[in-house]
Protein backbone atom coordinates (compact mmCIF):
# COMPACT_ATOMS: atom_id res chain seq x y z
CA UNK A 1 0.00 0.00 0.00
CA UNK A 2 1.42 3.39 -1.04
CA UNK A 3 0.93 6.84 0.44
CA UNK A 4 2.09 10.21 -0.91
CA UNK A 5 3.02 13.30 1.11
CA UNK A 6 4.43 16.74 0.25
CA UNK A 7 7.21 18.04 2.50
CA UNK A 8 6.47 21.43 4.06
CA UNK A 9 10.00 22.19 5.26
CA UNK A 10 13.63 21.12 5.08
CA UNK A 11 14.20 18.07 7.27
CA UNK A 12 15.18 14.41 7.18
CA UNK A 13 12.75 11.90 5.73
CA UNK A 14 12.31 10.12 9.09
CA UNK A 15 11.56 13.41 10.86
CA UNK A 16 8.95 14.36 8.28
CA UNK A 17 7.33 10.91 8.34
CA UNK A 18 7.10 11.00 12.13
CA UNK A 19 4.89 14.05 11.70
CA UNK A 20 2.67 11.98 9.40
CA UNK A 21 2.13 9.34 12.06
CA UNK A 22 4.83 6.92 10.90
CA UNK A 23 6.30 5.41 14.07
CA UNK A 24 9.81 4.05 14.46
CA UNK A 25 8.49 0.49 14.34
CA UNK A 26 6.52 1.15 11.16
CA UNK A 27 9.53 2.86 9.59
CA UNK A 28 11.62 -0.21 10.44
CA UNK A 29 8.97 -2.41 8.87
CA UNK A 30 9.11 -0.31 5.70
CA UNK A 31 12.90 -0.59 5.66
CA UNK A 32 13.37 -4.28 6.48
CA UNK A 33 10.16 -6.10 5.50
CA UNK A 34 9.57 -5.25 1.88
CA UNK A 35 8.54 -1.60 1.93
CA UNK A 36 10.22 1.37 0.30
CA UNK A 37 10.66 5.16 0.35
CA UNK A 38 10.82 7.41 -2.70
CA UNK A 39 11.45 11.14 -2.94
CA UNK A 40 10.30 12.75 -6.20
CA UNK A 41 10.23 9.28 -7.75
CA UNK A 42 13.74 8.24 -6.68
CA UNK A 43 14.44 5.64 -4.00
CA UNK A 44 15.91 7.20 -0.87
CA UNK A 45 16.64 6.26 2.76
CA UNK A 46 15.25 7.59 6.02
CA UNK A 47 18.04 10.12 6.59
CA UNK A 48 17.77 11.76 3.17
CA UNK A 49 17.40 15.55 3.53
CA UNK A 50 14.11 16.81 2.13
CA UNK A 51 13.39 20.23 0.70
CA UNK A 52 10.04 21.98 1.00
CA UNK A 53 7.80 20.82 -1.84
CA UNK A 54 9.42 17.39 -2.26
CA UNK A 55 6.99 14.51 -2.79
CA UNK A 56 7.59 11.62 -0.43
CA UNK A 57 6.07 8.25 -1.27
CA UNK A 58 6.11 5.34 1.13
CA UNK A 59 5.17 1.73 0.44
CA UNK A 60 4.02 -0.20 3.47
CA UNK A 61 4.35 -3.99 3.17
CA UNK A 62 1.28 -6.16 3.55
CA UNK A 63 0.48 -7.50 7.03
CA UNK A 64 0.19 -11.21 7.67
CA UNK A 65 -2.56 -12.40 10.02
CA UNK A 66 -1.82 -13.41 13.60
CA UNK A 67 -1.75 -17.21 13.61
CA UNK A 68 -3.23 -17.52 17.09
CA UNK A 69 -6.41 -15.72 16.01
CA UNK A 70 -8.72 -18.35 14.56
CA UNK A 71 -10.96 -17.24 11.66
CA UNK A 72 -14.64 -17.92 12.38
CA UNK A 73 -17.37 -17.63 9.78
CA UNK A 74 -20.15 -15.34 10.96
CA UNK A 75 -22.40 -12.84 9.25
CA UNK A 76 -21.26 -9.24 9.74
CA UNK A 77 -23.47 -6.15 9.70
CA UNK A 78 -21.08 -3.82 7.86
CA UNK A 79 -22.14 -0.18 8.17
CA UNK A 80 -19.18 1.37 6.31
CA UNK A 81 -16.04 0.20 4.53
CA UNK A 82 -13.26 1.74 2.44
CA UNK A 83 -9.56 0.94 1.86
CA UNK A 84 -8.60 2.07 5.36
CA UNK A 85 -11.54 1.57 7.73
CA UNK A 86 -14.34 -0.83 8.54
CA UNK A 87 -17.31 -0.03 10.78
CA UNK A 88 -19.52 -2.89 11.94
CA UNK A 89 -22.73 -2.97 13.91
CA UNK A 90 -21.82 -5.38 16.72
CA UNK A 91 -24.53 -7.66 18.11
CA UNK A 92 -24.70 -8.16 21.84
CA UNK A 93 -23.42 -11.41 23.44
CA UNK A 94 -20.19 -11.39 21.42
CA UNK A 95 -16.92 -10.08 22.90
CA UNK A 96 -14.74 -7.77 20.82
CA UNK A 97 -11.55 -9.80 21.26
CA UNK A 98 -10.68 -13.38 22.30
CA UNK A 99 -9.87 -14.35 25.86
CA UNK A 100 -9.41 -17.53 27.86
CA UNK A 101 -13.21 -17.82 28.05
CA UNK A 102 -14.16 -16.61 24.57
CA UNK A 103 -13.01 -17.53 21.06
CA UNK A 104 -16.21 -16.64 19.18
CA UNK A 105 -15.55 -12.91 18.92
CA UNK A 106 -15.78 -9.97 16.56
CA UNK A 107 -12.03 -10.24 15.92
CA UNK A 108 -12.46 -13.88 14.83
CA UNK A 109 -15.31 -12.90 12.50
CA UNK A 110 -13.32 -10.03 10.99
CA UNK A 111 -10.32 -12.26 10.29
CA UNK A 112 -12.54 -14.71 8.42
CA UNK A 113 -14.03 -11.84 6.42
CA UNK A 114 -10.60 -10.47 5.48
CA UNK A 115 -9.44 -13.90 4.36
CA UNK A 116 -12.65 -14.52 2.42
CA UNK A 117 -12.22 -11.17 0.63
CA UNK A 118 -8.51 -11.98 0.07
CA UNK A 119 -7.44 -8.58 1.36
CA UNK A 120 -3.68 -7.96 1.23
CA UNK A 121 -3.69 -6.91 4.93
CA UNK A 122 -5.22 -9.65 7.04
CA UNK A 123 -4.31 -8.44 10.51
CA UNK A 124 -7.26 -7.30 12.62
CA UNK A 125 -6.90 -3.80 14.13
CA UNK A 126 -9.74 -2.87 16.49
CA UNK A 127 -9.84 0.87 17.24
CA UNK A 128 -12.96 1.06 19.44
CA UNK A 129 -14.06 -1.94 21.48
CA UNK A 130 -17.41 -2.70 23.08
CA UNK A 131 -18.18 -4.91 26.06
CA UNK A 132 -19.52 -8.38 25.30
CA UNK A 133 -23.15 -7.46 25.98
CA UNK A 134 -23.03 -3.93 24.59
CA UNK A 135 -24.28 -3.60 21.02
CA UNK A 136 -23.58 -1.03 18.34
CA UNK A 137 -20.90 0.57 16.23
CA UNK A 138 -17.28 -0.59 16.32
CA UNK A 139 -14.45 1.01 14.33
CA UNK A 140 -11.65 -1.10 12.86
CA UNK A 141 -8.56 -0.04 10.91
CA UNK A 142 -7.69 -2.20 7.91
CA UNK A 143 -3.93 -1.74 8.21
CA UNK A 144 -1.40 -0.75 10.87
CA UNK A 145 -0.83 2.76 9.58
CA UNK A 146 -4.55 3.58 9.73
CA UNK A 147 -4.61 2.14 13.26
CA UNK A 148 -1.71 4.38 14.30
CA UNK A 149 -3.49 7.45 12.93
CA UNK A 150 -6.66 6.57 14.82
CA UNK A 151 -4.74 5.88 18.04
CA UNK A 152 -3.62 9.50 17.82
CA UNK A 153 -7.25 10.59 17.60
CA UNK A 154 -8.11 8.41 20.59
CA UNK A 155 -5.34 10.11 22.57
CA UNK A 156 -6.63 13.53 21.49
CA UNK A 157 -10.23 12.48 22.26
CA UNK A 158 -11.47 13.46 18.79
CA UNK A 159 -13.33 10.20 18.07
CA UNK A 160 -16.93 10.74 19.18
CA UNK A 161 -19.25 7.95 20.27
CA UNK A 162 -22.86 8.28 21.33
CA UNK A 163 -24.67 5.66 23.42
CA UNK A 164 -28.28 5.02 24.29
CA UNK A 165 -28.88 3.49 27.71
CA UNK A 166 -31.89 2.64 29.86
CA UNK A 167 -31.34 3.28 33.57
CA UNK A 168 -33.54 3.08 36.64
CA UNK A 169 -33.25 4.34 40.19
CA UNK A 170 -35.00 6.12 43.00
CA UNK A 171 -35.39 9.87 43.08
CA UNK A 172 -35.10 12.32 40.20
CA UNK A 173 -32.38 12.17 37.55
CA UNK A 174 -31.59 15.69 36.27
CA UNK A 175 -32.38 16.37 32.60
CA UNK A 176 -28.68 16.47 31.79
CA UNK A 177 -25.43 16.24 33.67
CA UNK A 178 -21.82 15.16 33.99
CA UNK A 179 -20.44 12.34 36.11
CA UNK A 180 -16.79 12.87 36.97
CA UNK A 181 -15.52 10.10 39.23
CA UNK A 182 -12.30 8.00 39.12
CA UNK A 183 -12.66 4.33 38.21
CA UNK A 184 -10.53 1.43 39.48
CA UNK A 185 -10.68 -2.36 39.41
CA UNK A 186 -12.26 -3.84 42.51
CA UNK A 187 -9.68 -5.51 44.70
CA UNK A 188 -11.73 -8.73 44.90
CA UNK A 189 -12.46 -9.11 41.18
CA UNK A 190 -10.63 -9.26 37.84
CA UNK A 191 -13.75 -8.04 36.02
CA UNK A 192 -15.74 -5.64 38.17
CA UNK A 193 -14.83 -1.94 38.39
CA UNK A 194 -15.85 0.67 40.94
CA UNK A 195 -15.53 4.35 41.71
CA UNK A 196 -12.47 4.77 43.91
CA UNK A 197 -10.32 7.76 44.83
CA UNK A 198 -7.21 5.86 43.68
CA UNK A 199 -8.73 5.11 40.29
CA UNK A 200 -8.18 6.74 36.91
CA UNK A 201 -9.97 9.96 35.94
CA UNK A 202 -13.27 9.27 34.18
CA UNK A 203 -15.83 11.69 32.75
CA UNK A 204 -19.30 10.84 31.38
CA UNK A 205 -21.96 13.27 30.08
CA UNK A 206 -25.62 12.44 29.57
CA UNK A 207 -28.95 13.91 28.43
CA UNK A 208 -32.38 12.50 29.26
CA UNK A 209 -34.20 11.63 26.02
CA UNK A 210 -37.37 10.17 27.57
CA UNK A 211 -38.71 9.17 30.95
CA UNK A 212 -40.97 6.18 31.61
CA UNK A 213 -41.83 6.34 35.31
CA UNK A 214 -38.60 5.48 37.14
CA UNK A 215 -36.85 4.38 33.92
CA UNK A 216 -34.90 6.88 31.81
CA UNK A 217 -33.71 6.64 28.21
CA UNK A 218 -30.36 8.47 28.08
CA UNK A 219 -28.12 9.81 25.34
CA UNK A 220 -24.57 9.44 26.66
CA UNK A 221 -21.15 10.76 25.63
CA UNK A 222 -17.84 9.50 26.94
CA UNK A 223 -14.95 11.91 27.48
CA UNK A 224 -12.67 9.10 28.69
CA UNK A 225 -12.62 5.41 27.87
CA UNK A 226 -12.38 3.42 31.09
CA UNK A 227 -13.51 -0.20 31.27
CA UNK A 228 -17.25 -0.41 32.10
CA UNK A 229 -17.29 3.38 32.49
CA UNK A 230 -20.97 4.01 31.70
CA UNK A 231 -22.11 1.05 33.77
CA UNK A 232 -19.96 2.01 36.77
CA UNK A 233 -20.81 5.71 36.69
CA UNK A 234 -24.56 5.26 36.57
CA UNK A 235 -24.49 2.57 39.25
CA UNK A 236 -22.43 4.98 41.34
CA UNK A 237 -25.13 7.67 41.23
CA UNK A 238 -27.88 5.15 41.98
CA UNK A 239 -29.21 4.64 38.46
CA UNK A 240 -27.71 1.36 37.16
CA UNK A 241 -28.48 0.15 33.64
CA UNK A 242 -31.42 -2.16 33.11
CA UNK A 243 -30.32 -5.78 32.73
CA UNK A 244 -26.90 -5.13 34.25
CA UNK A 245 -26.82 -7.64 37.08
CA UNK A 246 -23.07 -7.09 37.60
CA UNK A 247 -23.73 -3.53 38.79
CA UNK A 248 -27.14 -3.90 40.40
CA UNK A 249 -29.42 -3.17 37.45
CA UNK A 250 -33.06 -4.24 37.34
CA UNK A 251 -33.66 -7.65 35.75
CA UNK A 252 -37.46 -7.44 35.51
CA UNK A 253 -37.83 -5.26 32.41
CA UNK A 254 -37.46 -7.84 29.65
CA UNK A 255 -33.79 -7.38 28.85
CA UNK A 256 -31.16 -9.82 30.10
CA UNK A 257 -28.03 -7.82 29.21
CA UNK A 258 -27.01 -4.26 30.02
CA UNK A 259 -29.29 -1.90 28.08
CA UNK A 260 -26.46 -0.10 26.31
CA UNK A 261 -26.07 0.54 22.59
CA UNK A 262 -23.45 2.59 20.71
CA UNK A 263 -25.67 4.26 18.11
CA UNK A 264 -23.32 7.04 16.90
CA UNK A 265 -19.70 7.17 15.74
CA UNK A 266 -17.81 10.11 14.27
CA UNK A 267 -14.16 10.71 13.37
CA UNK A 268 -12.09 12.73 10.92
CA UNK A 269 -10.68 10.49 8.21
CA UNK A 270 -6.92 11.16 8.32
CA UNK A 271 -6.54 10.25 4.64
CA UNK A 272 -9.30 12.44 3.19
CA UNK A 273 -9.74 15.07 5.89
CA UNK A 274 -13.51 14.47 5.79
CA UNK A 275 -15.71 13.78 8.84
CA UNK A 276 -17.11 10.24 8.81
CA UNK A 277 -20.38 10.02 10.76
CA UNK A 278 -22.36 6.81 11.15
CA UNK A 279 -25.62 5.98 12.90
CA UNK A 280 -27.34 2.69 13.65
CA UNK A 281 -30.77 1.71 14.96
CA UNK A 282 -31.46 0.17 18.34
CA UNK A 283 -31.49 -3.61 18.64
CA UNK A 284 -34.77 -5.54 18.83
CA UNK A 285 -34.42 -6.37 22.54
CA UNK A 286 -33.74 -2.72 23.40
CA UNK A 287 -36.69 -1.57 21.27
CA UNK A 288 -39.00 -4.14 22.88
CA UNK A 289 -38.27 -2.80 26.34
CA UNK A 290 -39.08 0.75 25.24
CA UNK A 291 -42.35 -0.39 23.63
CA UNK A 292 -43.36 -2.18 26.86
CA UNK A 293 -42.41 0.88 28.93
CA UNK A 294 -44.55 3.10 26.70
CA UNK A 295 -47.52 0.76 27.09
CA UNK A 296 -47.21 0.71 30.86
CA UNK A 297 -46.54 4.41 31.28
Buried (B, 14 or more C-beta within 10 A) or exposed (E): BEBEBEBEEEBBBBBBBBEBBBBEEBBEBBBEEEBBBBBEEEEBEBEBEBEEEBEBBBEBBBBEBEEEBBBBEBEBEEBBBEEBBBBBBBBBEBBBEBEEEBEEBBBBBBBBBBEEEEBEBBBBBBBBBBBBBBBBBBBBBBBBBBBBBBBEBBEEEEBBBBBBBBBBBEEEBEEEBEBEBBBBBEEEEEEBBBBBEEBBEBBBBBBBEBBBEBBBBBBBBBEBEBBBBBBBBBBBBEBBBBBBEBBBBBEEBBBEBBBBBBBBBBBBBBBEEEEBEBEBEBBEBBEBBBEBBEEEE
